[in-house]
Each structure stands twice: as structure tokens, then as C-alpha cells.
Amino acid sequence: MAQFIRVASTADLAPGEAKCVEAAGKKIALFNLEGSFYAIDDTCTHRGGRASRGAWG
């Protein structure tokens, strides 16, 4: 069963911001895109870098 781990609050990310957090030993990229929040693995599948530092928007 999935386990939820609180890593941030919505107030921690302004619209257009990204942030990297760590939970259960994994780096997770958090994004606020116009008030919608997303969490994905922080590894870019195209270049292998950090997704939270990439160009997006």
C-alpha cells in the first residue's frame, strides 16, 4: 500500500516555482504550475539531470 509523506505545504511553492525534496531516500521534484501542484522523480529522463532545475513552464 502507498504511504504518504508530507514534505512541503502549498505555501512553500509560489506559482511557477520548483523545489527538490527528499522522502524515503528518493529525490522528488515539486512544481506549482499556475496553482496546480505536481510531484515527480527529480531525474530528467531526457538528459539525466535534475528535473527541478530544468527549463519548464
C-alpha positions in Angstrom: 0.0 0.0 0.0 1.2 3.5 -0.8 2.5 5.7 2.1 2.0 9.4 2.1 4.9 11.5 3.5 4.4 15.3 4.0 7.4 17.1 2.5 6.0 20.6 1.9 2.9 22.7 2.1 1.3 24.6 -0.8 2.6 27.9 0.7 6.2 26.7 0.2 5.9 27.0 -3.6 4.8 30.1 -5.4 3.2 29.8 -8.9 6.0 29.0 -11.4 8.4 27.6 -8.8 10.0 24.2 -8.5 11.7 22.6 -5.4 13.6 19.4 -4.7 12.7 17.5 -1.6 13.8 14.1 -0.2 11.4 11.5 1.0 12.1 7.8 1.9 15.6 8.2 0.3 14.3 9.5 -3.0 14.7 13.0 -4.5 11.3 14.3 -5.6 10.7 17.4 -7.7 7.7 19.5 -6.7 6.2 22.0 -9.1 3.5 24.7 -8.9 2.1 25.3 -12.3 -0.5 28.1 -12.2 -1.9 26.7 -8.9 -1.7 23.0 -9.8 0.8 21.0 -7.8 2.8 18.1 -9.2 5.4 15.7 -7.7 7.7 13.6 -9.9 11.0 11.9 -9.7 13.7 14.6 -9.7 15.7 12.8 -12.5 15.2 14.2 -16.0 14.5 11.3 -18.4 16.0 13.2 -21.4 19.3 14.4 -20.0 19.7 12.6 -16.6 20.0 15.9 -14.7 17.7 17.2 -12.0 14.1 17.9 -13.2 13.6 20.5 -10.5 16.4 22.7 -12.1 15.3 22.3 -15.8 13.6 24.8 -18.0 9.8 24.4 -17.9 6.7 26.5 -17.8 
